Amino acid sequence: MKIGVILSGNGVYDGSEIHEAVFTLLAIAEHKAEYSIYAPDIEQHHVINHVTGEEMPEARNVLVESARIARGQIQPLSEFNIGEMDALVLPGGFGAAKNLTKWAFSGPEGDILQEVADAIKSTIEAQKPVVGLCMGPTVIAKALEGTTIQPTLTVGSTEDSSPYDIAAISAGMEQAGAVAVMKKVDEISIDQKNKIITAPCYMMEANILDIRNNIKSAIDALFDMLS
């Protein structure tokens, strides 16, 4: 089996969340499957100093930055072909909301990069599974907005601590046409009808072991679905 993975840069504040990306690749490999990594060949929205949290006066490319995580084994997202894949996974990080979509700036009204939407929709249309981690579910919601598909998605739970406004993000996904459900960091959401699996990951206050376990649960569920 081969699983497509879409990255959005390198680093939580302006790209892919590195822990989530690496744990995704690890969990896929633990199932004796292959992965193929993709990223859009575009300039990222901005560059953040991960020590200070401040914007830096430079430009970086999403594909080039994502290649750091992929160890160079990466392809432009424009080359994604669901006919060659068995499923698609989107790790989180602010890059999902800044580079893949504009959710960070405009909420559910923000645009989604067309090739990202096309990759997700083609996977769903092929009746193959999609996994969204952390902010990944908001990308799925935007991709399916305006279609006949109403996905069930989670970005976390209001019952536990979170550094983000889970209620507002969940409401935004519902505005885009999804059904938002509350799940804690030790839980995942499985939309069997649409073959969509989502997990909160670092949307909740969590440590690295929590994140590893949450992603492993999501990828385990993916391979259960594929079997």
Secondary structure, DSSP 8 states (H G I E B T S, - for coil): -EEEEE---SSTTTS--HHHHHHHHHHHHHTT-EEEEEE--SB-S-EE-TTT--EES---BHHHHHHHHHTT-EEEGGG--GGG-SEEEE--SHHIIIIIB-HHHHGGGS-B-HHHHHHHHHHHHTT--EEEETTHHHHHHHHHTTSS---EEEEE-TTS--SS-HHHHHHHHHHTT-EEEE--TT--EEETTTTEEEE-GGGSS--HHHHHHHHHHHHHHHHHHH-
